[in-house]
Amino acid sequence: MNTEHEITARRQDNKPDRSEQSAQRENDAERVVGKPVGAIIAGVAVLRALHRAQRPLRASEVAREAELHRGTAFNILRTLQRESIITYNERDRTYSIGIMVLELAHGVLRTSGLLDVVRPEMFSLAERLDVTVALGKVEQSYDLVLLDFVGGGFRVDSYFSVGRRSRRFSGASGLVMAAFSGAPPELIEAEYEHTEWFRRPPFEEYVERMEATRTRGFALDLGNRRSGLTQVAVPIFSQTGSLALVLTVADFSYTMNDERIADVAKAMLAFSDRMSSELGRLRLD
């Protein structure tokens, strides 16, 4: 297709050096402030175990998943239940994440500046292009966590749910992660067999797409990630040059011809440039 030739290549000086970005991640990972509190670490392990589970868990299952003594896990569960962070089902004797967590998540969105700074821009983009727009935060683990989505380009399903952690390196957003996050090539190749696709391209083809993404500044997926959906994704870099956010646009493939893809990508790159300069006002850590 001719999309690459219709859009000016993204400025090379906007692309972070991969070695510098990897070093920055290592420095961030090694930075420890204060003395870790064991009880809080154990409590977070319990919450993560419940979050990862596909169903409510019994106390013994939580203890095993969190690698805690059963008595310790039980006391943490009861404390979190009392504080309304998790819920308990008397009939099944199982625990699950509570609604309170959603309230806490709203607090994150409110105090981070996302609702005031980014969301209006996302609405404007969605309305102008008549697409669905999603924004994901890049984690140090190279995962992508969905922060927000707006628009009605297609019927929203479970793929777009706030807080969902995407499998690494899948689809258009995954190509952006592979191209700009500084992830080691051996990690990308090792994770590729576990990525989620409707039709998984051969790894050699994926590498070609990754290089194309790096060259033109945006990633394109023509229904490989989700059948019948075309996705375009662009990176949003922090002021230090590291990949901070990924913006993804999706719409039905039958509406996304070459000309429309070019228009969408151009608008998204402009969005990315504006948001990069605004990231200093946001609290996303």
C-alpha atoms as an extended CHARMM CRD file, in Angstrom:
* protein
*
       285  EXT
         1         1  MET       CA              0.0000000000        0.0000000000        0.0000000000  PROA      1               0.0000000000
         2         2  ASN       CA              1.0960000000        3.6340000000       -0.4620000000  PROA      2               0.0000000000
         3         3  THR       CA              0.4990000000        4.8800000000        3.0640000000  PROA      3               0.0000000000
         4         4  GLU       CA              4.2100000000        5.0700000000        3.8560000000  PROA      4               0.0000000000
         5         5  HSD       CA              4.7710000000        7.4220000000        0.9280000000  PROA      5               0.0000000000
         6         6  GLU       CA              1.8480000000        9.6580000000        1.8340000000  PROA      6               0.0000000000
         7         7  ILE       CA              3.1640000000       10.5460000000        5.2680000000  PROA      7               0.0000000000
         8         8  THR       CA              6.4260000000       12.3330000000        6.0010000000  PROA      8               0.0000000000
         9         9  ALA       CA              8.7740000000       10.1410000000        8.0240000000  PROA      9               0.0000000000
        10        10  ARG       CA              8.8260000000       10.9680000000       11.7130000000  PROA      10              0.0000000000
        11        11  ARG       CA             11.7900000000       13.1380000000       12.7040000000  PROA      11              0.0000000000
        12        12  GLN       CA             14.7800000000       11.0050000000       13.6060000000  PROA      12              0.0000000000
        13        13  ASP       CA             15.6420000000       13.1970000000       16.5740000000  PROA      13              0.0000000000
        14        14  ASN       CA             12.3190000000       12.2830000000       18.1910000000  PROA      14              0.0000000000
        15        15  LYS       CA             13.2990000000        8.6200000000       18.4090000000  PROA      15              0.0000000000
        16        16  PRO       CA             15.1040000000        7.6560000000       21.6150000000  PROA      16              0.0000000000
        17        17  ASP       CA             18.3370000000        5.7100000000       21.4560000000  PROA      17              0.0000000000
        18        18  ARG       CA             17.4640000000        2.1250000000       22.4230000000  PROA      18              0.0000000000
        19        19  SER       CA             20.6220000000        1.6170000000       24.5190000000  PROA      19              0.0000000000
        20        20  GLU       CA             20.0000000000        4.8390000000       26.4630000000  PROA      20              0.0000000000
        21        21  GLN       CA             16.3680000000        3.8550000000       27.0350000000  PROA      21              0.0000000000
        22        22  SER       CA             17.3390000000        0.4030000000       28.3340000000  PROA      22              0.0000000000
        23        23  ALA       CA             19.8380000000        2.0070000000       30.7090000000  PROA      23              0.0000000000
        24        24  GLN       CA             17.1390000000        4.3850000000       31.9390000000  PROA      24              0.0000000000
        25        25  ARG       CA             14.8360000000        1.4350000000       32.6880000000  PROA      25              0.0000000000
        26        26  GLU       CA             17.5890000000       -0.2980000000       34.6380000000  PROA      26              0.0000000000
        27        27  ASN       CA             18.2450000000        2.8480000000       36.6670000000  PROA      27              0.0000000000
        28        28  ASP       CA             14.5420000000        3.2250000000       37.4370000000  PROA      28              0.0000000000
        29        29  ALA       CA             14.2960000000       -0.4140000000       38.5040000000  PROA      29              0.0000000000
        30        30  GLU       CA             17.2750000000       -0.0780000000       40.8600000000  PROA      30              0.0000000000
        31        31  ARG       CA             16.0550000000        3.1330000000       42.4930000000  PROA      31              0.0000000000
        32        32  VAL       CA             14.6680000000        2.3280000000       45.9580000000  PROA      32              0.0000000000
        33        33  VAL       CA             13.2920000000        5.0390000000       48.2420000000  PROA      33              0.0000000000
        34        34  GLY       CA             12.9790000000        4.1910000000       51.9310000000  PROA      34              0.0000000000
        35        35  LYS       CA             12.8040000000        0.7660000000       53.5290000000  PROA      35              0.0000000000
        36        36  PRO       CA             10.3340000000       -1.7500000000       52.0140000000  PROA      36              0.0000000000
        37        37  VAL       CA              7.5270000000       -2.7910000000       54.3870000000  PROA      37              0.0000000000
        38        38  GLY       CA              7.0580000000       -6.5560000000       54.2990000000  PROA      38              0.0000000000
        39        39  ALA       CA              3.3760000000       -6.4820000000       55.2540000000  PROA      39              0.0000000000
        40        40  ILE       CA              2.5620000000       -4.1250000000       52.3880000000  PROA      40              0.0000000000
        41        41  ILE       CA              4.5810000000       -6.1900000000       49.9180000000  PROA      41              0.0000000000
        42        42  ALA       CA              2.6170000000       -9.2820000000       51.0080000000  PROA      42              0.0000000000
        43        43  GLY       CA             -0.6740000000       -7.3830000000       50.6940000000  PROA      43              0.0000000000
        44        44  VAL       CA              0.1710000000       -6.2840000000       47.1750000000  PROA      44              0.0000000000
        45        45  ALA       CA              1.1020000000       -9.8850000000       46.3030000000  PROA      45              0.0000000000
        46        46  VAL       CA             -2.3790000000      -10.9600000000       47.4230000000  PROA      46              0.0000000000
        47        47  LEU       CA             -4.0440000000       -8.2760000000       45.3000000000  PROA      47              0.0000000000
        48        48  ARG       CA             -1.9600000000       -9.2310000000       42.2750000000  PROA      48              0.0000000000
        49        49  ALA       CA             -2.9010000000      -12.8850000000       42.7140000000  PROA      49              0.0000000000
        50        50  LEU       CA             -6.5970000000      -11.9800000000       42.7340000000  PROA      50              0.0000000000
        51        51  HSD       CA             -6.1250000000       -9.6250000000       39.7870000000  PROA      51              0.0000000000
        52        52  ARG       CA             -4.4170000000      -12.2620000000       37.6260000000  PROA      52              0.0000000000
        53        53  ALA       CA             -6.9860000000      -14.9660000000       38.4050000000  PROA      53              0.0000000000
        54        54  GLN       CA             -9.7000000000      -15.7860000000       35.8880000000  PROA      54              0.0000000000
        55        55  ARG       CA            -12.1650000000      -16.5470000000       38.7260000000  PROA      55              0.0000000000
        56        56  PRO       CA            -12.5870000000      -15.8750000000       42.4720000000  PROA      56              0.0000000000
        57        57  LEU       CA            -10.0280000000      -17.7470000000       44.6100000000  PROA      57              0.0000000000
        58        58  ARG       CA            -10.0940000000      -19.5540000000       47.9310000000  PROA      58              0.0000000000
        59        59  ALA       CA             -7.6450000000      -18.4980000000       50.6250000000  PROA      59              0.0000000000
        60        60  SER       CA             -5.4480000000      -21.5420000000       49.9950000000  PROA      60              0.0000000000
        61        61  GLU       CA             -5.2670000000      -20.6870000000       46.2810000000  PROA      61              0.0000000000
        62        62  VAL       CA             -4.3620000000      -17.0830000000       47.0320000000  PROA      62              0.0000000000
        63        63  ALA       CA             -1.6170000000      -18.2410000000       49.3940000000  PROA      63              0.0000000000
        64        64  ARG       CA             -0.1800000000      -20.5140000000       46.7090000000  PROA      64              0.0000000000
        65        65  GLU       CA             -0.3390000000      -17.8900000000       43.9670000000  PROA      65              0.0000000000
        66        66  ALA       CA              1.1250000000      -15.1760000000       46.1980000000  PROA      66              0.0000000000
        67        67  GLU       CA              3.7250000000      -17.5790000000       47.6480000000  PROA      67              0.0000000000
        68        68  LEU       CA              2.6600000000      -16.8110000000       51.2170000000  PROA      68              0.0000000000
        69        69  HSD       CA              1.9760000000      -18.9050000000       54.2960000000  PROA      69              0.0000000000
        70        70  ARG       CA             -1.7280000000      -19.7730000000       54.3670000000  PROA      70              0.0000000000
        71        71  GLY       CA             -2.2950000000      -18.0520000000       57.7180000000  PROA      71              0.0000000000
        72        72  THR       CA             -0.6030000000      -14.8860000000       56.4850000000  PROA      72              0.0000000000
        73        73  ALA       CA             -2.6600000000      -14.8630000000       53.2990000000  PROA      73              0.0000000000
        74        74  PHE       CA             -5.8790000000      -15.4250000000       55.2710000000  PROA      74              0.0000000000
        75        75  ASN       CA             -5.1920000000      -12.5040000000       57.6160000000  PROA      75              0.0000000000
        76        76  ILE       CA             -4.3930000000      -10.2110000000       54.7040000000  PROA      76              0.0000000000
        77        77  LEU       CA             -7.5440000000      -11.2740000000       52.8730000000  PROA      77              0.0000000000
        78        78  ARG       CA             -9.7320000000      -10.6010000000       55.9100000000  PROA      78              0.0000000000
        79        79  THR       CA             -8.1060000000       -7.1880000000       56.4220000000  PROA      79              0.0000000000
        80        80  LEU       CA             -8.6010000000       -6.2090000000       52.7890000000  PROA      80              0.0000000000
        81        81  GLN       CA            -12.1960000000       -7.4320000000       52.9710000000  PROA      81              0.0000000000
        82        82  ARG       CA            -12.8430000000       -5.2880000000       56.0420000000  PROA      82              0.0000000000
        83        83  GLU       CA            -11.4430000000       -2.2790000000       54.1740000000  PROA      83              0.0000000000
        84        84  SER       CA            -13.7310000000       -3.0670000000       51.1760000000  PROA      84              0.0000000000
        85        85  ILE       CA            -10.7900000000       -3.5680000000       48.8290000000  PROA      85              0.0000000000
        86        86  ILE       CA            -11.8560000000       -7.1670000000       48.1310000000  PROA      86              0.0000000000
        87        87  THR       CA            -15.1120000000       -9.1160000000       48.5310000000  PROA      87              0.0000000000
        88        88  TYR       CA            -15.8450000000      -12.5150000000       50.0680000000  PROA      88              0.0000000000
        89        89  ASN       CA            -18.4440000000      -15.0270000000       48.8590000000  PROA      89              0.0000000000
        90        90  GLU       CA            -19.7420000000      -17.0160000000       51.8460000000  PROA      90              0.0000000000
        91        91  ARG       CA            -21.2330000000      -19.7950000000       49.7270000000  PROA      91              0.0000000000
        92        92  ASP       CA            -18.0900000000      -20.5600000000       47.7120000000  PROA      92              0.0000000000
        93        93  ARG       CA            -15.6080000000      -19.3000000000       50.3220000000  PROA      93              0.0000000000
        94        94  THR       CA            -13.8320000000      -17.3170000000       47.6370000000  PROA      94              0.0000000000
        95        95  TYR       CA            -12.3230000000      -13.8400000000       47.3760000000  PROA      95              0.0000000000
        96        96  SER       CA            -12.2600000000      -11.3820000000       44.4880000000  PROA      96              0.0000000000
        97        97  ILE       CA            -11.2800000000       -7.7810000000       43.7660000000  PROA      97              0.0000000000
        98        98  GLY       CA            -13.8890000000       -5.3160000000       45.0580000000  PROA      98              0.0000000000
        99        99  ILE       CA            -15.5670000000       -2.2800000000       43.5140000000  PROA      99              0.0000000000
       100       100  MET       CA            -13.4650000000       -0.0110000000       45.7300000000  PROA      100             0.0000000000
       101       101  VAL       CA            -10.5360000000       -0.6580000000       43.3970000000  PROA      101             0.0000000000
       102       102  LEU       CA            -12.4650000000        1.0270000000       40.5740000000  PROA      102             0.0000000000
       103       103  GLU       CA            -12.9430000000        4.0700000000       42.7910000000  PROA      103             0.0000000000
       104       104  LEU       CA             -9.2150000000        4.1340000000       43.4450000000  PROA      104             0.0000000000
       105       105  ALA       CA             -8.5680000000        3.8450000000       39.7100000000  PROA      105             0.0000000000
       106       106  HSD       CA            -10.8000000000        6.8520000000       39.0750000000  PROA      106             0.0000000000
       107       107  GLY       CA             -8.7050000000        8.7490000000       41.5850000000  PROA      107             0.0000000000
       108       108  VAL       CA             -5.6150000000        7.8680000000       39.5650000000  PROA      108             0.0000000000
       109       109  LEU       CA             -7.2080000000        9.2190000000       36.3860000000  PROA      109             0.0000000000
       110       110  ARG       CA             -8.4140000000       12.3580000000       38.1460000000  PROA      110             0.0000000000
       111       111  THR       CA             -5.1710000000       13.2840000000       39.9000000000  PROA      111             0.0000000000
       112       112  SER       CA             -2.8760000000       12.2130000000       37.0570000000  PROA      112             0.0000000000
       113       113  GLY       CA             -4.2410000000       14.8780000000       34.7350000000  PROA      113             0.0000000000
       114       114  LEU       CA             -5.4850000000       12.3650000000       32.1780000000  PROA      114             0.0000000000
       115       115  LEU       CA             -9.1000000000       13.5030000000       32.5180000000  PROA      115             0.0000000000
       116       116  ASP       CA             -8.1890000000       17.1740000000       32.1400000000  PROA      116             0.0000000000
       117       117  VAL       CA             -5.3280000000       17.1010000000       29.6460000000  PROA      117             0.0000000000
       118       118  VAL       CA             -5.4920000000       13.9750000000       27.4980000000  PROA      118             0.0000000000
       119       119  ARG       CA             -9.1420000000       12.9330000000       27.4260000000  PROA      119             0.0000000000
       120       120  PRO       CA            -10.4170000000       16.1040000000       25.6970000000  PROA      120             0.0000000000
       121       121  GLU       CA             -7.7890000000       15.5880000000       22.9970000000  PROA      121             0.0000000000
       122       122  MET       CA             -8.8430000000       11.9500000000       22.6300000000  PROA      122             0.0000000000
       123       123  PHE       CA            -12.4980000000       12.9500000000       22.2560000000  PROA      123             0.0000000000
       124       124  SER       CA            -11.5820000000       15.5310000000       19.6230000000  PROA      124             0.0000000000
       125       125  LEU       CA             -9.5700000000       12.9680000000       17.6680000000  PROA      125             0.0000000000
       126       126  ALA       CA            -12.3200000000       10.3340000000       17.9000000000  PROA      126             0.0000000000
       127       127  GLU       CA            -15.0250000000       12.7420000000       16.7360000000  PROA      127             0.0000000000
       128       128  ARG       CA            -13.0080000000       14.1850000000       13.8620000000  PROA      128             0.0000000000
       129       129  LEU       CA            -11.9930000000       10.7760000000       12.5140000000  PROA      129             0.0000000000
       130       130  ASP       CA            -15.0720000000        8.7880000000       13.6400000000  PROA      130             0.0000000000
       131       131  VAL       CA            -12.9200000000        6.0830000000       15.2260000000  PROA      131             0.0000000000
       132       132  THR       CA            -12.3030000000        4.5040000000       18.6170000000  PROA      132             0.0000000000
       133       133  VAL       CA             -9.2050000000        5.8780000000       20.3490000000  PROA      133             0.0000000000
       134       134  ALA       CA             -7.3580000000        4.0130000000       23.1160000000  PROA      134             0.0000000000
       135       135  LEU       CA             -4.4610000000        5.1390000000       25.2930000000  PROA      135             0.0000000000
       136       136  GLY       CA             -2.0980000000        2.6890000000       26.9910000000  PROA      136             0.0000000000
       137       137  LYS       CA              0.6920000000        3.2140000000       29.5040000000  PROA      137             0.0000000000
       138       138  VAL       CA              4.0210000000        1.4910000000       28.9540000000  PROA      138             0.0000000000
       139       139  GLU       CA              5.2130000000       -0.5260000000       31.9580000000  PROA      139             0.0000000000
       140       140  GLN       CA              8.8360000000       -1.3310000000       32.7980000000  PROA      140             0.0000000000
       141       141  SER       CA              7.9310000000       -4.9750000000       32.1100000000  PROA      141             0.0000000000
       142       142  TYR       CA              7.1640000000       -3.9450000000       28.5000000000  PROA      142             0.0000000000
       143       143  ASP       CA              3.4620000000       -4.6200000000       29.0960000000  PROA      143             0.0000000000
       144       144  LEU       CA              0.8400000000       -2.0970000000       28.0390000000  PROA      144             0.0000000000
       145       145  VAL       CA             -1.9740000000       -1.1400000000       30.4410000000  PROA      145             0.0000000000
       146       146  LEU       CA             -5.0900000000        0.4550000000       28.9570000000  PROA      146             0.0000000000
       147       147  LEU       CA             -5.7390000000        3.7980000000       30.6750000000  PROA      147             0.0000000000
       148       148  ASP       CA             -8.7140000000        5.0770000000       28.7220000000  PROA      148             0.0000000000
       149       149  PHE       CA            -10.6680000000        4.7800000000       25.4830000000  PROA      149             0.0000000000
       150       150  VAL       CA            -13.2570000000        6.9660000000       23.7750000000  PROA      150             0.0000000000
       151       151  GLY       CA            -15.2740000000        7.0160000000       20.5670000000  PROA      151             0.0000000000
       152       152  GLY       CA            -17.6720000000        4.7390000000       18.7540000000  PROA      152             0.0000000000
       153       153  GLY       CA            -15.7970000000        3.5850000000       15.6870000000  PROA      153             0.0000000000
       154       154  PHE       CA            -16.9680000000        0.0450000000       16.4500000000  PROA      154             0.0000000000
       155       155  ARG       CA            -18.8490000000       -1.8580000000       19.1090000000  PROA      155             0.0000000000
       156       156  VAL       CA            -16.6570000000       -2.0150000000       22.2080000000  PROA      156             0.0000000000
       157       157  ASP       CA            -15.9210000000       -5.5130000000       23.5260000000  PROA      157             0.0000000000
       158       158  SER       CA            -13.7890000000       -6.9880000000       26.2860000000  PROA      158             0.0000000000
       159       159  TYR       CA            -10.6430000000       -6.1690000000       24.3010000000  PROA      159             0.0000000000
       160       160  PHE       CA            -11.1220000000       -2.5230000000       25.2880000000  PROA      160             0.0000000000
       161       161  SER       CA            -11.5500000000       -2.4690000000       29.0560000000  PROA      161             0.0000000000
       162       162  VAL       CA             -9.7780000000        0.0840000000       31.2480000000  PROA      162             0.0000000000
       163       163  GLY       CA             -7.0300000000       -1.4960000000       33.3120000000  PROA      163             0.0000000000
       164       164  ARG       CA             -6.5520000000       -4.4150000000       30.9350000000  PROA      164             0.0000000000
       165       165  ARG       CA             -2.9290000000       -5.4640000000       30.5450000000  PROA      165             0.0000000000
       166       166  SER       CA             -2.1950000000       -6.3740000000       26.9370000000  PROA      166             0.0000000000
       167       167  ARG       CA             -0.0150000000       -9.2980000000       26.0240000000  PROA      167             0.0000000000
       168       168  ARG       CA              3.3810000000       -8.0110000000       24.9590000000  PROA      168             0.0000000000
       169       169  PHE       CA              4.0980000000       -7.0560000000       21.3530000000  PROA      169             0.0000000000
       170       170  SER       CA              0.6860000000       -7.9730000000       19.8430000000  PROA      170             0.0000000000
       171       171  GLY       CA             -1.0390000000       -5.9260000000       17.1490000000  PROA      171             0.0000000000
       172       172  ALA       CA             -0.3200000000       -2.3260000000       16.1940000000  PROA      172             0.0000000000
       173       173  SER       CA              0.3050000000       -1.1840000000       19.7760000000  PROA      173             0.0000000000
       174       174  GLY       CA              2.6260000000       -4.1530000000       20.2830000000  PROA      174             0.0000000000
       175       175  LEU       CA              4.5910000000       -3.1990000000       17.1900000000  PROA      175             0.0000000000
       176       176  VAL       CA              5.0910000000        0.2740000000       18.6660000000  PROA      176             0.0000000000
       177       177  MET       CA              6.3070000000       -1.3590000000       21.8790000000  PROA      177             0.0000000000
       178       178  ALA       CA              8.7060000000       -3.5960000000       19.9640000000  PROA      178             0.0000000000
       179       179  ALA       CA             10.0100000000       -0.7300000000       17.8510000000  PROA      179             0.0000000000
       180       180  PHE       CA             10.4260000000        2.0190000000       20.4480000000  PROA      180             0.0000000000
       181       181  SER       CA             10.4720000000        0.5790000000       23.9980000000  PROA      181             0.0000000000
       182       182  GLY       CA             14.0790000000       -0.5720000000       23.9280000000  PROA      182             0.0000000000
       183       183  ALA       CA             13.0240000000       -4.1770000000       24.5880000000  PROA      183             0.0000000000
       184       184  PRO       CA             15.8780000000       -6.5960000000       23.8100000000  PROA      184             0.0000000000
       185       185  PRO       CA             15.4150000000       -8.4000000000       20.4530000000  PROA      185             0.0000000000
       186       186  GLU       CA             15.7880000000      -11.7750000000       22.1890000000  PROA      186             0.0000000000
       187       187  LEU       CA             12.8790000000      -10.9180000000       24.5300000000  PROA      187             0.0000000000
       188       188  ILE       CA             10.6660000000       -9.9150000000       21.6140000000  PROA      188             0.0000000000
       189       189  GLU       CA             11.4190000000      -13.1630000000       19.8080000000  PROA      189             0.0000000000
       190       190  ALA       CA             10.9290000000      -15.2620000000       22.9610000000  PROA      190             0.0000000000
       191       191  GLU       CA              7.5860000000      -13.5960000000       23.7480000000  PROA      191             0.0000000000
       192       192  TYR       CA              6.3170000000      -13.7620000000       20.1800000000  PROA      192             0.0000000000
       193       193  GLU       CA              4.9590000000      -17.2980000000       20.4960000000  PROA      193             0.0000000000
       194       194  HSD       CA              2.7400000000      -16.1140000000       23.3500000000  PROA      194             0.0000000000
       195       195  THR       CA              1.3620000000      -12.9800000000       21.6960000000  PROA      195             0.0000000000
       196       196  GLU       CA             -2.3570000000      -12.7120000000       20.9400000000  PROA      196             0.0000000000
       197       197  TRP       CA             -3.4090000000      -12.5420000000       17.2760000000  PROA      197             0.0000000000
       198       198  PHE       CA             -6.3790000000      -13.5130000000       15.1600000000  PROA      198             0.0000000000
       199       199  ARG       CA             -3.8090000000      -14.4050000000       12.4960000000  PROA      199             0.0000000000
       200       200  ARG       CA             -0.2430000000      -14.4690000000       13.7420000000  PROA      200             0.0000000000
       201       201  PRO       CA              2.1730000000      -13.3770000000       10.9920000000  PROA      201             0.0000000000
       202       202  PRO       CA              5.4700000000      -15.2370000000       10.6080000000  PROA      202             0.0000000000
       203       203  PHE       CA              8.1210000000      -13.7670000000       12.8870000000  PROA      203             0.0000000000
       204       204  GLU       CA             10.1900000000      -12.6520000000        9.8760000000  PROA      204             0.0000000000
       205       205  GLU       CA              7.2060000000      -10.6390000000        8.6450000000  PROA      205             0.0000000000
       206       206  TYR       CA              6.7240000000       -9.2220000000       12.1380000000  PROA      206             0.0000000000
       207       207  VAL       CA             10.3360000000       -8.0070000000       12.1860000000  PROA      207             0.0000000000
       208       208  GLU       CA              9.7720000000       -6.2880000000        8.8360000000  PROA      208             0.0000000000
       209       209  ARG       CA              6.6880000000       -4.5710000000       10.2270000000  PROA      209             0.0000000000
       210       210  MET       CA              8.6310000000       -3.5200000000       13.3020000000  PROA      210             0.0000000000
       211       211  GLU       CA             11.3140000000       -1.9090000000       11.1440000000  PROA      211             0.0000000000
       212       212  ALA       CA              8.6390000000       -0.1900000000        9.0390000000  PROA      212             0.0000000000
       213       213  THR       CA              7.0690000000        1.1320000000       12.2450000000  PROA      213             0.0000000000
       214       214  ARG       CA             10.4090000000        2.5290000000       13.3540000000  PROA      214             0.0000000000
       215       215  THR       CA             10.9390000000        4.1970000000        9.9690000000  PROA      215             0.0000000000
       216       216  ARG       CA              7.5680000000        5.8770000000        9.4640000000  PROA      216             0.0000000000
       217       217  GLY       CA              6.7260000000        6.5310000000       13.1310000000  PROA      217             0.0000000000
       218       218  PHE       CA              3.4720000000        4.5850000000       13.3230000000  PROA      218             0.0000000000
       219       219  ALA       CA              2.3350000000        0.9600000000       13.2910000000  PROA      219             0.0000000000
       220       220  LEU       CA             -0.3870000000       -0.5430000000       11.1240000000  PROA      220             0.0000000000
       221       221  ASP       CA             -2.3370000000       -3.7580000000       11.6160000000  PROA      221             0.0000000000
       222       222  LEU       CA             -4.8080000000       -4.7680000000        8.8960000000  PROA      222             0.0000000000
       223       223  GLY       CA             -7.0030000000       -7.2120000000       10.8000000000  PROA      223             0.0000000000
       224       224  ASN       CA             -4.2750000000       -9.5320000000       12.0560000000  PROA      224             0.0000000000
       225       225  ARG       CA             -4.8150000000       -8.6470000000       15.7150000000  PROA      225             0.0000000000
       226       226  ARG       CA             -8.6220000000       -8.5520000000       15.6080000000  PROA      226             0.0000000000
       227       227  SER       CA            -10.5630000000       -9.9210000000       12.6670000000  PROA      227             0.0000000000
       228       228  GLY       CA            -12.1830000000       -7.1370000000       10.6520000000  PROA      228             0.0000000000
       229       229  LEU       CA            -10.4960000000       -4.3210000000       12.5710000000  PROA      229             0.0000000000
       230       230  THR       CA             -7.7230000000       -2.1000000000       11.2640000000  PROA      230             0.0000000000
       231       231  GLN       CA             -5.5390000000       -0.5130000000       13.9360000000  PROA      231             0.0000000000
       232       232  VAL       CA             -3.0550000000        2.3320000000       13.7580000000  PROA      232             0.0000000000
       233       233  ALA       CA             -0.7700000000        3.0570000000       16.7210000000  PROA      233             0.0000000000
       234       234  VAL       CA              1.7780000000        5.7760000000       17.4830000000  PROA      234             0.0000000000
       235       235  PRO       CA              4.3070000000        6.2530000000       20.3040000000  PROA      235             0.0000000000
       236       236  ILE       CA              4.1890000000        9.1310000000       22.7660000000  PROA      236             0.0000000000
       237       237  PHE       CA              7.6070000000        9.8710000000       24.2320000000  PROA      237             0.0000000000
       238       238  SER       CA              8.3810000000       11.4540000000       27.5690000000  PROA      238             0.0000000000
       239       239  GLN       CA             10.6120000000       14.5040000000       27.8560000000  PROA      239             0.0000000000
       240       240  THR       CA             13.5490000000       12.1800000000       28.6210000000  PROA      240             0.0000000000
       241       241  GLY       CA             12.9990000000       10.3820000000       25.3080000000  PROA      241             0.0000000000
       242       242  SER       CA             11.5920000000        7.1400000000       26.7160000000  PROA      242             0.0000000000
       243       243  LEU       CA              8.3930000000        5.5580000000       25.4110000000  PROA      243             0.0000000000
       244       244  ALA       CA              5.6700000000        6.5690000000       27.8840000000  PROA      244             0.0000000000
       245       245  LEU       CA              2.3100000000        5.9850000000       26.1820000000  PROA      245             0.0000000000
       246       246  VAL       CA              0.9000000000        4.3120000000       23.0890000000  PROA      246             0.0000000000
       247       247  LEU       CA             -2.0770000000        5.7960000000       21.2590000000  PROA      247             0.0000000000
       248       248  THR       CA             -4.1310000000        3.3450000000       19.1890000000  PROA      248             0.0000000000
       249       249  VAL       CA             -6.9820000000        4.0100000000       16.7720000000  PROA      249             0.0000000000
       250       250  ALA       CA             -9.2890000000        1.2320000000       15.5630000000  PROA      250             0.0000000000
       251       251  ASP       CA            -12.1300000000        0.9920000000       13.0770000000  PROA      251             0.0000000000
       252       252  PHE       CA            -13.7330000000       -1.5550000000       10.7930000000  PROA      252             0.0000000000
       253       253  SER       CA            -11.3330000000       -2.5840000000        8.0480000000  PROA      253             0.0000000000
       254       254  TYR       CA            -13.8440000000       -1.9650000000        5.2700000000  PROA      254             0.0000000000
       255       255  THR       CA            -13.8180000000        1.7510000000        6.1420000000  PROA      255             0.0000000000
       256       256  MET       CA            -10.0290000000        2.0720000000        6.3060000000  PROA      256             0.0000000000
       257       257  ASN       CA             -8.7170000000        2.4960000000        2.7750000000  PROA      257             0.0000000000
       258       258  ASP       CA             -5.2180000000        3.8090000000        2.0570000000  PROA      258             0.0000000000
       259       259  GLU       CA             -6.3240000000        7.4430000000        1.9800000000  PROA      259             0.0000000000
       260       260  ARG       CA             -8.1640000000        7.2110000000        5.3050000000  PROA      260             0.0000000000
       261       261  ILE       CA             -5.2730000000        5.3760000000        6.9630000000  PROA      261             0.0000000000
       262       262  ALA       CA             -2.9520000000        8.1720000000        5.8120000000  PROA      262             0.0000000000
       263       263  ASP       CA             -5.2790000000       10.8350000000        7.2790000000  PROA      263             0.0000000000
       264       264  VAL       CA             -5.6340000000        8.9340000000       10.5520000000  PROA      264             0.0000000000
       265       265  ALA       CA             -1.8890000000        8.3970000000       10.9240000000  PROA      265             0.0000000000
       266       266  LYS       CA             -1.1620000000       12.0710000000       10.2030000000  PROA      266             0.0000000000
       267       267  ALA       CA             -3.6540000000       13.2190000000       12.8440000000  PROA      267             0.0000000000
       268       268  MET       CA             -2.3010000000       10.7120000000       15.3780000000  PROA      268             0.0000000000
       269       269  LEU       CA              1.3040000000       11.8160000000       14.8690000000  PROA      269             0.0000000000
       270       270  ALA       CA              0.2270000000       15.4160000000       15.4640000000  PROA      270             0.0000000000
       271       271  PHE       CA             -1.5750000000       14.2640000000       18.6370000000  PROA      271             0.0000000000
       272       272  SER       CA              1.5900000000       12.4970000000       19.7540000000  PROA      272             0.0000000000
       273       273  ASP       CA              3.7060000000       15.6110000000       19.2640000000  PROA      273             0.0000000000
       274       274  ARG       CA              1.2780000000       17.7230000000       21.3230000000  PROA      274             0.0000000000
       275       275  MET       CA              0.9820000000       15.1790000000       24.1130000000  PROA      275             0.0000000000
       276       276  SER       CA              4.7380000000       14.6310000000       24.3900000000  PROA      276             0.0000000000
       277       277  SER       CA              5.1250000000       18.2530000000       25.4370000000  PROA      277             0.0000000000
       278       278  GLU       CA              2.2850000000       17.8700000000       27.9740000000  PROA      278             0.0000000000
       279       279  LEU       CA              3.5980000000       14.7540000000       29.7310000000  PROA      279             0.0000000000
       280       280  GLY       CA              5.4890000000       16.8340000000       32.2670000000  PROA      280             0.0000000000
       281       281  ARG       CA              2.1050000000       17.9320000000       33.6580000000  PROA      281             0.0000000000
       282       282  LEU       CA              0.8600000000       14.3660000000       34.1060000000  PROA      282             0.0000000000
       283       283  ARG       CA              1.4390000000       11.9450000000       36.9700000000  PROA      283             0.0000000000
       284       284  LEU       CA              1.5900000000        8.5160000000       35.3660000000  PROA      284             0.0000000000
       285       285  ASP       CA              4.0330000000        6.6090000000       37.5820000000  PROA      285             0.0000000000
